[in-house]
């Protein structure tokens, strides 16, 4: 299975569409994302079905 969002992609969780995340790593069908405002903070972990691609024109 191929990952939909490559590392470095900007995405958002479907439960919080106003908050952008950056994909840091993809492993075993799990996305490890960081908050661009706090890159040293803890990773947030999501399955692909829980994420959507952020629209670059809204940034």
Secondary structure, 3 states (H helix, E strand, C coil): CCCCCCCCCEEEECCEEEEEEEEEEEECCEEEEEECCECCCCCEEEEHHHEEECCHHHC
